[in-house]
Structure formats: C-alpha cells, structure tokens
Amino acid sequence: MKALEVILKSEGRKEQLRRIAKRAHRNFEAFILWLFSKKEMHGYELINLLSEEDSFGKTITAALIYPLLSEMSKKGLLRCRTTRTGRRIRKVYSITSKGMRELGMAKERFRQRSLMREFLKEMLK
C-alpha cells in the first residue's frame, strides 16, 4: 500500500511539473510574440537579442529558438518569409493577426493574475 501511495504522489508531482513547464512555455511564447510585435527579425537576430538579456543567461541557443519559431509559425502565430542577403537566404519572422490576438489574451492573463502583477510592479520599481 505504501508503494502505491509513493507512486501516486510522484505521479502528482510529475503532472504538476508538466503544468508548470507548459505554463512557462506559454509565457515564453507570449514574450516572443511581444518581441515580434515590436519588429520583424530573423532567428539569429532574436537569439542575439535574448542572449544580451541578463535574465536568460547563456541558455538561449539556436536549438531552443529555431524549433520554437517553427512551431509558432505552424500555429499561425508568426509569418515567415525568406529574404536573400548576398548569398545568404534568411527566414524573417513577423507576428500575424492570430499572434496579436494570442498576445492580447496573454496580456489579459497577466492582468488577471494579481500575484504575478504585484511581482512585476515591484520588480520594475
């Protein structure tokens, strides 16, 4: 009986961790949408921008960003067009109207979460 309780408790923790990871992913996606609402850019430019931000440290890599941009494009949140710069072909991403709606919903979620709102207010003082 005790083994089953341990398994159920650990399963509960795994599910809780999955929910936390999903929420973190959704928040990071909202942050990326916000950046693209400011200007269009290519993946390398986004990586450099995020790498300069102290909050992320060195954890922002091409292996993280390019699959995310691809996923967001498939969801219709970002539009991708190719441009040629000399011999290079680059994918330039911009936010879509669906992405703007998703960003609006994310803003509303942040407004409704009073604890997060209070945290952000305090951090920005």
The first five atom37 places (N, CA, C, CB, O) and aatype in JSON, in Angstrom:
{
  "aatype": [12, 11, 0, 10, 6, 19, 9, 10, 11, 15, 6, 7, 1, 11, 6, 5, 10, 1, 1, 9, 0, 11, 1, 0, 8, 1, 2, 13, 6, 0, 13, 9, 10, 17, 10, 13, 15, 11, 11, 6, 12, 8, 7, 18, 6, 10, 9, 2, 10, 10, 15, 6, 6, 3, 15, 13, 7, 11, 16, 9, 16, 0, 0, 10, 9, 18, 14, 10, 10, 15, 6, 12, 15, 11, 11, 7, 10, 10, 1, 4, 1, 16, 16, 1, 16, 7, 1, 1, 9, 1, 11, 19, 18, 15, 9, 16, 15, 11, 7, 12, 1, 6, 10, 7, 12, 0, 11, 6, 1, 13, 1, 5, 1, 15, 10, 12, 1, 6, 13, 10, 11, 6, 12, 10, 11],
  "atom_mask": [
    [1, 1, 1, 1, 1],
    [1, 1, 1, 1, 1],
    [1, 1, 1, 1, 1],
    [1, 1, 1, 1, 1],
    [1, 1, 1, 1, 1],
    [1, 1, 1, 1, 1],
    [1, 1, 1, 1, 1],
    [1, 1, 1, 1, 1],
    [1, 1, 1, 1, 1],
    [1, 1, 1, 1, 1],
    [1, 1, 1, 1, 1],
    [1, 1, 1, 0, 1],
    [1, 1, 1, 1, 1],
    [1, 1, 1, 1, 1],
    [1, 1, 1, 1, 1],
    [1, 1, 1, 1, 1],
    [1, 1, 1, 1, 1],
    [1, 1, 1, 1, 1],
    [1, 1, 1, 1, 1],
    [1, 1, 1, 1, 1],
    [1, 1, 1, 1, 1],
    [1, 1, 1, 1, 1],
    [1, 1, 1, 1, 1],
    [1, 1, 1, 1, 1],
    [1, 1, 1, 1, 1],
    [1, 1, 1, 1, 1],
    [1, 1, 1, 1, 1],
    [1, 1, 1, 1, 1],
    [1, 1, 1, 1, 1],
    [1, 1, 1, 1, 1],
    [1, 1, 1, 1, 1],
    [1, 1, 1, 1, 1],
    [1, 1, 1, 1, 1],
    [1, 1, 1, 1, 1],
    [1, 1, 1, 1, 1],
    [1, 1, 1, 1, 1],
    [1, 1, 1, 1, 1],
    [1, 1, 1, 1, 1],
    [1, 1, 1, 1, 1],
    [1, 1, 1, 1, 1],
    [1, 1, 1, 1, 1],
    [1, 1, 1, 1, 1],
    [1, 1, 1, 0, 1],
    [1, 1, 1, 1, 1],
    [1, 1, 1, 1, 1],
    [1, 1, 1, 1, 1],
    [1, 1, 1, 1, 1],
    [1, 1, 1, 1, 1],
    [1, 1, 1, 1, 1],
    [1, 1, 1, 1, 1],
    [1, 1, 1, 1, 1],
    [1, 1, 1, 1, 1],
    [1, 1, 1, 1, 1],
    [1, 1, 1, 1, 1],
    [1, 1, 1, 1, 1],
    [1, 1, 1, 1, 1],
    [1, 1, 1, 0, 1],
    [1, 1, 1, 1, 1],
    [1, 1, 1, 1, 1],
    [1, 1, 1, 1, 1],
    [1, 1, 1, 1, 1],
    [1, 1, 1, 1, 1],
    [1, 1, 1, 1, 1],
    [1, 1, 1, 1, 1],
    [1, 1, 1, 1, 1],
    [1, 1, 1, 1, 1],
    [1, 1, 1, 1, 1],
    [1, 1, 1, 1, 1],
    [1, 1, 1, 1, 1],
    [1, 1, 1, 1, 1],
    [1, 1, 1, 1, 1],
    [1, 1, 1, 1, 1],
    [1, 1, 1, 1, 1],
    [1, 1, 1, 1, 1],
    [1, 1, 1, 1, 1],
    [1, 1, 1, 0, 1],
    [1, 1, 1, 1, 1],
    [1, 1, 1, 1, 1],
    [1, 1, 1, 1, 1],
    [1, 1, 1, 1, 1],
    [1, 1, 1, 1, 1],
    [1, 1, 1, 1, 1],
    [1, 1, 1, 1, 1],
    [1, 1, 1, 1, 1],
    [1, 1, 1, 1, 1],
    [1, 1, 1, 0, 1],
    [1, 1, 1, 1, 1],
    [1, 1, 1, 1, 1],
    [1, 1, 1, 1, 1],
    [1, 1, 1, 1, 1],
    [1, 1, 1, 1, 1],
    [1, 1, 1, 1, 1],
    [1, 1, 1, 1, 1],
    [1, 1, 1, 1, 1],
    [1, 1, 1, 1, 1],
    [1, 1, 1, 1, 1],
    [1, 1, 1, 1, 1],
    [1, 1, 1, 1, 1],
    [1, 1, 1, 0, 1],
    [1, 1, 1, 1, 1],
    [1, 1, 1, 1, 1],
    [1, 1, 1, 1, 1],
    [1, 1, 1, 1, 1],
    [1, 1, 1, 0, 1],
    [1, 1, 1, 1, 1],
    [1, 1, 1, 1, 1],
    [1, 1, 1, 1, 1],
    [1, 1, 1, 1, 1],
    [1, 1, 1, 1, 1],
    [1, 1, 1, 1, 1],
    [1, 1, 1, 1, 1],
    [1, 1, 1, 1, 1],
    [1, 1, 1, 1, 1],
    [1, 1, 1, 1, 1],
    [1, 1, 1, 1, 1],
    [1, 1, 1, 1, 1],
    [1, 1, 1, 1, 1],
    [1, 1, 1, 1, 1],
    [1, 1, 1, 1, 1],
    [1, 1, 1, 1, 1],
    [1, 1, 1, 1, 1],
    [1, 1, 1, 1, 1],
    [1, 1, 1, 1, 1],
    [1, 1, 1, 1, 1],
    [1, 1, 1, 1, 1]
  ],
  "atom_positions": [
    [[0.81, -1.19, 0.0], [0.0, 0.0, 0.0], [0.86, 1.26, 0.0], [-0.93, -0.01, 1.2], [0.54, 2.23, -0.69]],
    [[1.92, 1.27, 0.75], [2.8, 2.44, 0.81], [3.46, 2.69, -0.55], [3.87, 2.25, 1.89], [3.63, 3.85, -0.93]],
    [[3.83, 1.67, -1.26], [4.45, 1.84, -2.58], [3.48, 2.53, -3.53], [4.88, 0.47, -3.17], [3.88, 3.4, -4.31]],
    [[2.21, 2.16, -3.48], [1.2, 2.78, -4.33], [1.05, 4.26, -3.98], [-0.15, 2.05, -4.19], [0.91, 5.1, -4.87]],
    [[1.06, 4.58, -2.7], [0.97, 5.98, -2.27], [2.14, 6.79, -2.79], [0.9, 6.07, -0.75], [1.97, 7.93, -3.23]],
    [[3.34, 6.21, -2.74], [4.54, 6.88, -3.24], [4.41, 7.13, -4.74], [5.8, 6.04, -2.94], [4.73, 8.21, -5.22]],
    [[3.95, 6.12, -5.48], [3.77, 6.26, -6.93], [2.75, 7.35, -7.24], [3.33, 4.91, -7.56], [2.98, 8.18, -8.11]],
    [[1.63, 7.34, -6.52], [0.6, 8.35, -6.76], [1.1, 9.75, -6.44], [-0.64, 8.04, -5.94], [0.82, 10.7, -7.17]],
    [[1.85, 9.86, -5.36], [2.42, 11.17, -5.01], [3.39, 11.62, -6.07], [3.1, 11.11, -3.65], [3.37, 12.79, -6.46]],
    [[4.27, 10.73, -6.54], [5.24, 11.12, -7.55], [4.55, 11.42, -8.88], [6.29, 10.01, -7.74], [4.98, 12.33, -9.6]],
    [[3.48, 10.68, -9.21], [2.71, 10.98, -10.43], [2.09, 12.36, -10.31], [1.62, 9.91, -10.67], [2.06, 13.11, -11.29]],
    [[1.6, 12.7, -9.14], [1.04, 14.03, -8.92], [2.09, 15.1, -9.12], [0.0, 0.0, 0.0], [1.8, 16.15, -9.7]],
    [[3.28, 14.85, -8.65], [4.37, 15.82, -8.83], [4.75, 15.93, -10.29], [5.61, 15.4, -8.0], [5.02, 17.03, -10.78]],
    [[4.78, 14.81, -10.99], [5.11, 14.86, -12.42], [4.08, 15.69, -13.17], [5.19, 13.42, -13.02], [4.42, 16.5, -14.03]],
    [[2.81, 15.48, -12.84], [1.75, 16.24, -13.51], [1.86, 17.72, -13.16], [0.36, 15.71, -13.09], [1.67, 18.58, -14.02]],
    [[2.18, 18.01, -11.92], [2.36, 19.4, -11.51], [3.53, 20.03, -12.26], [2.58, 19.5, -9.98], [3.44, 21.16, -12.72]],
    [[4.63, 19.28, -12.39], [5.78, 19.78, -13.15], [5.42, 19.99, -14.62], [6.97, 18.81, -13.03], [5.87, 20.96, -15.23]],
    [[4.63, 19.09, -15.19], [4.18, 19.26, -16.59], [3.37, 20.54, -16.74], [3.34, 18.03, -17.04], [3.55, 21.28, -17.71]],
    [[2.48, 20.79, -15.81], [1.66, 22.0, -15.87], [2.52, 23.26, -15.75], [0.59, 21.99, -14.76], [2.3, 24.24, -16.46]],
    [[3.49, 23.22, -14.86], [4.4, 24.36, -14.68], [5.21, 24.58, -15.95], [5.35, 24.13, -13.46], [5.38, 25.72, -16.4]],
    [[5.72, 23.5, -16.53], [6.5, 23.61, -17.76], [5.65, 24.15, -18.91], [7.1, 22.24, -18.14], [6.11, 24.97, -19.7]],
    [[4.42, 23.68, -18.99], [3.51, 24.16, -20.05], [3.24, 25.65, -19.88], [2.18, 23.37, -20.02], [3.25, 26.4, -20.86]],
    [[2.99, 26.08, -18.65], [2.75, 27.5, -18.38], [3.99, 28.33, -18.71], [2.33, 27.7, -16.91], [3.88, 29.41, -19.28]],
    [[5.17, 27.83, -18.33], [6.41, 28.55, -18.63], [6.61, 28.67, -20.13], [7.62, 27.85, -17.98], [7.02, 29.72, -20.63]],
    [[6.32, 27.59, -20.86], [6.44, 27.61, -22.32], [5.49, 28.63, -22.92], [6.16, 26.2, -22.9], [5.86, 29.4, -23.81]],
    [[4.25, 28.64, -22.42], [3.24, 29.58, -22.93], [3.65, 31.02, -22.63], [1.86, 29.27, -22.32], [3.45, 31.91, -23.46]],
    [[4.22, 31.27, -21.45], [4.68, 32.62, -21.1], [5.86, 33.05, -21.96], [5.06, 32.68, -19.61], [5.95, 34.2, -22.38]],
    [[6.77, 32.1, -22.23], [7.91, 32.42, -23.08], [7.43, 32.69, -24.5], [8.95, 31.27, -23.07], [7.93, 33.6, -25.17]],
    [[6.46, 31.92, -24.96], [5.87, 32.14, -26.28], [5.24, 33.54, -26.35], [4.81, 31.05, -26.59], [5.39, 34.23, -27.36]],
    [[4.56, 33.94, -25.29], [3.96, 35.28, -25.24], [5.04, 36.35, -25.29], [3.1, 35.45, -23.97], [4.86, 37.38, -25.94]],
    [[6.16, 36.11, -24.61], [7.28, 37.05, -24.63], [7.83, 37.18, -26.05], [8.38, 36.6, -23.66], [8.13, 38.28, -26.5]],
    [[7.97, 36.06, -26.74], [8.46, 36.06, -28.12], [7.47, 36.82, -29.02], [8.67, 34.61, -28.65], [7.89, 37.61, -29.86]],
    [[6.18, 36.59, -28.84], [5.18, 37.32, -29.62], [5.29, 38.81, -29.36], [3.76, 36.83, -29.27], [5.2, 39.62, -30.29]],
    [[5.49, 39.18, -28.11], [5.64, 40.6, -27.77], [6.83, 41.2, -28.5], [5.8, 40.77, -26.24], [6.74, 42.31, -29.03]],
    [[7.95, 40.48, -28.54], [9.13, 40.98, -29.25], [8.82, 41.18, -30.73], [10.31, 40.02, -29.08], [9.21, 42.19, -31.32]],
    [[8.13, 40.2, -31.33], [7.81, 40.31, -32.75], [6.72, 41.36, -33.0], [7.36, 38.96, -33.3], [6.58, 41.82, -34.13]],
    [[5.97, 41.73, -31.98], [5.0, 42.82, -32.17], [5.73, 44.16, -32.3], [4.0, 42.86, -30.99], [5.17, 45.12, -32.82]],
    [[6.96, 44.21, -31.83], [7.77, 45.43, -31.91], [8.46, 45.56, -33.26], [8.81, 45.44, -30.79], [8.57, 46.66, -33.81]],
    [[8.94, 44.43, -33.8], [9.6, 44.46, -35.1], [9.8, 43.03, -35.63], [10.96, 45.19, -35.01], [9.86, 42.07, -34.86]],
    [[9.89, 42.93, -36.93], [10.18, 41.61, -37.51], [11.69, 41.39, -37.43], [9.67, 41.51, -38.99], [12.47, 42.34, -37.42]],
    [[12.08, 40.14, -37.37], [13.5, 39.82, -37.3], [13.72, 38.36, -37.68], [14.07, 40.1, -35.88], [12.78, 37.56, -37.73]],
    [[14.96, 38.04, -37.93], [15.3, 36.64, -38.23], [15.77, 35.96, -36.96], [16.39, 36.55, -39.33], [16.06, 36.62, -35.96]],
    [[15.85, 34.65, -37.01], [16.15, 33.85, -35.82], [17.46, 34.22, -35.15], [0.0, 0.0, 0.0], [17.52, 34.3, -33.92]],
    [[18.49, 34.44, -35.94], [19.8, 34.78, -35.38], [19.74, 36.1, -34.62], [20.87, 34.86, -36.49], [20.35, 36.26, -33.56]],
    [[18.99, 37.06, -35.18], [18.82, 38.35, -34.51], [18.09, 38.18, -33.18], [18.04, 39.33, -35.42], [18.45, 38.8, -32.18]],
    [[17.07, 37.32, -33.17], [16.34, 37.04, -31.93], [17.25, 36.39, -30.9], [15.13, 36.13, -32.22], [17.23, 36.76, -29.73]],
    [[18.05, 35.43, -31.32], [18.98, 34.76, -30.4], [19.94, 35.78, -29.78], [19.78, 33.65, -31.14], [20.16, 35.76, -28.57]],
    [[20.49, 36.66, -30.61], [21.41, 37.69, -30.09], [20.71, 38.62, -29.12], [22.01, 38.49, -31.24], [21.26, 38.97, -28.08]],
    [[19.5, 39.02, -29.45], [18.73, 39.9, -28.58], [18.48, 39.24, -27.23], [17.4, 40.28, -29.24], [18.68, 39.87, -26.18]],
    [[18.06, 38.0, -27.24], [17.77, 37.29, -25.99], [19.04, 36.97, -25.22], [17.02, 36.0, -26.29], [19.03, 36.96, -23.99]],
    [[20.13, 36.71, -25.91], [21.4, 36.4, -25.24], [21.94, 37.62, -24.51], [22.43, 35.89, -26.25], [22.64, 37.49, -23.5]],
    [[21.63, 38.81, -25.03], [22.08, 40.05, -24.38], [21.31, 40.31, -23.08], [21.92, 41.23, -25.32], [21.79, 41.02, -22.2]],
    [[20.13, 39.73, -22.99], [19.28, 39.92, -21.81], [19.82, 39.1, -20.65], [17.8, 39.53, -22.12], [19.93, 37.88, -20.76]],
    [[20.14, 39.74, -19.55], [20.71, 39.06, -18.39], [19.79, 38.0, -17.81], [21.05, 40.07, -17.33], [20.26, 37.02, -17.23]],
    [[18.49, 38.18, -17.97], [17.53, 37.26, -17.36], [17.67, 35.83, -17.87], [16.13, 37.74, -17.62], [17.34, 34.88, -17.16]],
    [[18.16, 35.68, -19.1], [18.22, 34.35, -19.71], [19.6, 33.71, -19.63], [17.79, 34.44, -21.14], [19.72, 32.5, -19.78]],
    [[20.62, 34.5, -19.39], [21.97, 33.95, -19.34], [22.35, 33.36, -20.68], [0.0, 0.0, 0.0], [22.02, 33.92, -21.73]],
    [[23.04, 32.25, -20.66], [23.51, 31.61, -21.89], [22.61, 30.45, -22.31], [24.93, 31.12, -21.72], [23.02, 29.61, -23.11]],
    [[21.4, 30.4, -21.78], [20.52, 29.27, -22.07], [19.79, 29.42, -23.41], [19.52, 29.12, -20.96], [19.17, 28.46, -23.87]],
    [[19.86, 30.58, -24.03], [19.18, 30.81, -25.31], [20.11, 30.36, -26.43], [18.78, 32.31, -25.48], [21.15, 30.98, -26.68]],
    [[19.72, 29.3, -27.1], [20.53, 28.75, -28.17], [19.68, 28.56, -29.42], [21.18, 27.42, -27.75], [18.45, 28.62, -29.35]],
    [[20.33, 28.33, -30.53], [19.62, 28.04, -31.78], [18.76, 26.79, -31.62], [20.63, 27.86, -32.95], [17.67, 26.71, -32.19]],
    [[19.23, 25.81, -30.87], [18.49, 24.57, -30.66], [17.18, 24.82, -29.91], [19.34, 23.56, -29.88], [16.25, 24.02, -30.02]],
    [[17.09, 25.89, -29.17], [15.86, 26.25, -28.48], [14.98, 27.13, -29.37], [16.17, 26.97, -27.16], [13.77, 26.91, -29.47]],
    [[15.57, 28.12, -30.01], [14.81, 29.15, -30.72], [14.23, 28.66, -32.04], [15.68, 30.34, -30.97], [13.05, 28.88, -32.31]],
    [[15.04, 28.01, -32.88], [14.53, 27.65, -34.21], [13.34, 26.68, -34.18], [15.64, 27.04, -35.03], [12.4, 26.87, -34.94]],
    [[13.35, 25.66, -33.33], [12.15, 24.82, -33.25], [10.93, 25.59, -32.72], [12.41, 23.61, -32.34], [9.81, 25.34, -33.16]],
    [[11.15, 26.52, -31.79], [10.07, 27.33, -31.27], [9.48, 28.21, -32.37], [10.56, 28.18, -30.1], [8.26, 28.31, -32.49]],
    [[10.33, 28.85, -33.16], [9.85, 29.69, -34.26], [9.08, 28.86, -35.28], [11.02, 30.4, -34.95], [8.05, 29.3, -35.8]],
    [[9.57, 27.68, -35.55], [8.88, 26.78, -36.47], [7.51, 26.38, -35.93], [9.72, 25.52, -36.73], [6.51, 26.41, -36.66]],
    [[7.46, 26.03, -34.66], [6.19, 25.65, -34.01], [5.21, 26.81, -34.02], [6.45, 25.19, -32.56], [4.02, 26.61, -34.29]],
    [[5.68, 28.0, -33.72], [4.81, 29.17, -33.68], [4.32, 29.53, -35.09], [5.56, 30.37, -33.05], [3.2, 30.03, -35.25]],
    [[5.14, 29.28, -36.09], [4.71, 29.51, -37.47], [3.62, 28.51, -37.87], [5.91, 29.4, -38.44], [2.64, 28.88, -38.51]],
    [[3.8, 27.25, -37.48], [2.8, 26.23, -37.79], [1.47, 26.53, -37.12], [3.29, 24.85, -37.37], [0.41, 26.22, -37.66]],
    [[1.52, 27.12, -35.92], [0.3, 27.5, -35.2], [-0.36, 28.73, -35.82], [0.62, 27.77, -33.72], [-1.5, 29.06, -35.49]],
    [[0.35, 29.41, -36.72], [-0.19, 30.62, -37.34], [0.05, 31.88, -36.53], [0.0, 0.0, 0.0], [-0.56, 32.92, -36.81]],
    [[0.93, 31.82, -35.52], [1.21, 32.97, -34.68], [2.26, 33.88, -35.31], [1.69, 32.52, -33.31], [2.25, 35.09, -35.11]],
    [[3.16, 33.28, -36.08], [4.2, 34.02, -36.79], [4.13, 33.71, -38.28], [5.6, 33.67, -36.23], [3.71, 32.63, -38.69]],
    [[4.53, 34.68, -39.07], [4.64, 34.52, -40.52], [6.13, 34.48, -40.84], [3.89, 35.68, -41.31], [6.92, 35.21, -40.24]],
    [[6.49, 33.65, -41.75], [7.88, 33.51, -42.14], [8.02, 33.8, -43.62], [8.42, 32.09, -41.8], [7.28, 33.26, -44.45]],
    [[8.95, 34.65, -43.96], [9.26, 34.89, -45.37], [10.78, 34.81, -45.52], [8.71, 36.29, -45.87], [11.52, 35.09, -44.58]],
    [[11.2, 34.42, -46.69], [12.65, 34.31, -46.91], [13.14, 35.55, -47.65], [12.99, 33.02, -47.71], [12.47, 36.1, -48.52]],
    [[14.33, 35.96, -47.27], [14.99, 37.09, -47.93], [16.4, 36.65, -48.31], [15.01, 38.36, -47.02], [16.97, 35.76, -47.68]],
    [[16.93, 37.27, -49.29], [18.3, 36.99, -49.72], [19.17, 38.19, -49.4], [18.36, 36.65, -51.25], [18.86, 39.32, -49.77]],
    [[20.25, 37.92, -48.69], [21.26, 38.93, -48.38], [22.57, 38.42, -48.95], [21.36, 39.22, -46.83], [23.25, 37.59, -48.33]],
    [[22.93, 38.9, -50.12], [24.11, 38.35, -50.78], [23.84, 36.91, -51.16], [0.0, 0.0, 0.0], [22.9, 36.61, -51.89]],
    [[24.67, 36.03, -50.66], [24.49, 34.6, -50.95], [23.65, 33.9, -49.88], [25.84, 33.92, -51.06], [23.28, 32.73, -50.03]],
    [[23.37, 34.62, -48.82], [22.61, 34.04, -47.71], [21.11, 34.16, -47.92], [23.0, 34.71, -46.4], [20.61, 35.17, -48.42]],
    [[20.41, 33.12, -47.54], [18.95, 33.16, -47.51], [18.55, 33.11, -46.04], [18.3, 31.97, -48.33], [18.93, 32.2, -45.3]],
    [[17.76, 34.1, -45.64], [17.34, 34.18, -44.26], [15.83, 34.11, -44.16], [17.85, 35.46, -43.6], [15.11, 34.57, -45.05]],
    [[15.36, 33.51, -43.06], [13.94, 33.49, -42.76], [13.67, 34.66, -41.82], [13.48, 32.12, -42.13], [14.25, 34.76, -40.74]],
    [[12.8, 35.53, -42.25], [12.41, 36.68, -41.43], [11.01, 36.42, -40.9], [12.47, 38.03, -42.25], [10.1, 36.09, -41.66]],
    [[10.86, 36.56, -39.6], [9.59, 36.28, -38.94], [8.9, 37.57, -38.54], [9.8, 35.37, -37.71], [9.55, 38.55, -38.16]],
    [[7.58, 37.56, -38.62], [6.77, 38.68, -38.14], [5.51, 38.11, -37.52], [6.42, 39.68, -39.31], [5.11, 36.98, -37.8]],
    [[4.9, 38.9, -36.68], [3.7, 38.44, -35.97], [2.49, 38.51, -36.91], [3.45, 39.29, -34.69], [2.4, 39.42, -37.74]],
    [[1.57, 37.59, -36.78], [0.35, 37.57, -37.58], [-0.79, 38.17, -36.75], [-0.01, 36.11, -38.03], [-0.63, 38.47, -35.57]],
    [[-1.94, 38.34, -37.39], [-3.1, 38.83, -36.64], [-3.51, 37.82, -35.56], [-4.3, 39.11, -37.6], [-3.93, 38.21, -34.48]],
    [[-3.37, 36.53, -35.87], [-3.66, 35.5, -34.86], [-2.67, 35.62, -33.7], [-3.59, 34.08, -35.48], [-3.04, 35.45, -32.54]],
    [[-1.41, 35.9, -34.01], [-0.4, 36.1, -32.98], [-0.71, 37.31, -32.12], [0.0, 0.0, 0.0], [-0.49, 37.29, -30.91]],
    [[-1.22, 38.38, -32.75], [-1.6, 39.58, -31.99], [-2.76, 39.27, -31.05], [-1.98, 40.73, -32.94], [-2.79, 39.75, -29.91]],
    [[-3.72, 38.46, -31.51], [-4.85, 38.07, -30.64], [-4.34, 37.23, -29.46], [-5.92, 37.27, -31.43], [-4.75, 37.43, -28.32]],
    [[-3.43, 36.3, -29.75], [-2.86, 35.46, -28.68], [-2.09, 36.32, -27.69], [-1.93, 34.37, -29.28], [-2.16, 36.08, -26.48]],
    [[-1.36, 37.31, -28.18], [-0.63, 38.22, -27.31], [-1.61, 39.01, -26.43], [0.25, 39.19, -28.14], [-1.35, 39.21, -25.25]],
    [[-2.71, 39.44, -27.01], [-3.74, 40.14, -26.24], [-4.31, 39.27, -25.14], [0.0, 0.0, 0.0], [-4.54, 39.74, -24.02]],
    [[-4.54, 38.0, -25.44], [-5.05, 37.08, -24.42], [-4.01, 36.86, -23.33], [-5.45, 35.73, -25.05], [-4.36, 36.75, -22.15]],
    [[-2.73, 36.79, -23.72], [-1.66, 36.61, -22.73], [-1.59, 37.83, -21.81], [-0.29, 36.39, -23.43], [-1.4, 37.7, -20.6]],
    [[-1.75, 39.02, -22.39], [-1.75, 40.25, -21.56], [-2.89, 40.2, -20.55], [-1.88, 41.52, -22.46], [-2.73, 40.57, -19.39]],
    [[-4.04, 39.74, -21.01], [-5.2, 39.63, -20.12], [-4.93, 38.63, -18.99], [-6.45, 39.22, -20.91], [-5.3, 38.88, -17.84]],
    [[-4.3, 37.5, -19.33], [-3.96, 36.5, -18.29], [-3.04, 37.12, -17.24], [-3.29, 35.25, -18.92], [-3.22, 36.88, -16.05]],
    [[-2.05, 37.91, -17.68], [-1.14, 38.55, -16.74], [-1.87, 39.58, -15.88], [0.02, 39.21, -17.49], [-1.58, 39.7, -14.69]],
    [[-2.81, 40.31, -16.47], [-3.57, 41.29, -15.7], [-4.41, 40.62, -14.63], [-4.46, 42.11, -16.62], [-4.58, 41.16, -13.53]],
    [[-4.94, 39.44, -14.93], [-5.82, 38.75, -14.0], [-5.06, 38.08, -12.86], [-6.63, 37.71, -14.74], [-5.63, 37.86, -11.79]],
    [[-3.82, 37.77, -13.07], [-3.02, 37.12, -12.03], [-2.44, 38.18, -11.12], [-1.89, 36.24, -12.64], [-1.4, 38.76, -11.41]],
    [[-3.12, 38.44, -10.02], [-2.71, 39.54, -9.16], [-1.33, 39.31, -8.56], [-3.72, 39.73, -8.05], [-0.57, 40.26, -8.41]],
    [[-0.99, 38.09, -8.22], [0.32, 37.82, -7.63], [1.43, 38.13, -8.63], [0.41, 36.35, -7.16], [2.43, 38.77, -8.29]],
    [[1.26, 37.69, -9.88], [2.26, 37.97, -10.91], [2.32, 39.48, -11.17], [1.93, 37.21, -12.21], [3.4, 40.03, -11.33]],
    [[1.16, 40.14, -11.21], [1.11, 41.57, -11.45], [1.86, 42.32, -10.34], [-0.35, 42.06, -11.53], [2.63, 43.23, -10.63]],
    [[1.64, 41.94, -9.1], [2.32, 42.58, -7.98], [3.83, 42.35, -8.06], [1.77, 42.04, -6.65], [4.62, 43.25, -7.81]],
    [[4.22, 41.14, -8.42], [5.64, 40.82, -8.58], [6.27, 41.74, -9.64], [5.83, 39.33, -8.98], [7.32, 42.34, -9.41]],
    [[5.62, 41.83, -10.8], [6.17, 42.65, -11.88], [6.24, 44.13, -11.49], [5.32, 42.48, -13.14], [7.22, 44.81, -11.79]],
    [[5.2, 44.62, -10.82], [5.22, 46.02, -10.36], [6.42, 46.27, -9.46], [3.92, 46.36, -9.61], [7.15, 47.25, -9.62]],
    [[6.6, 45.36, -8.5], [7.69, 45.53, -7.55], [9.06, 45.43, -8.23], [7.59, 44.48, -6.45], [9.98, 46.18, -7.9]],
    [[9.18, 44.52, -9.17], [10.46, 44.35, -9.86], [10.79, 45.53, -10.75], [10.44, 43.08, -10.68], [11.97, 45.8, -11.0]],
    [[9.79, 46.25, -11.22], [10.02, 47.36, -12.14], [10.11, 48.71, -11.44], [8.93, 47.4, -13.15], [10.27, 49.73, -12.1]],
    [[10.03, 48.72, -10.11], [10.15, 49.99, -9.36], [11.56, 50.49, -9.37], [9.69, 49.81, -7.92], [11.85, 51.54, -8.79]]
  ]
}
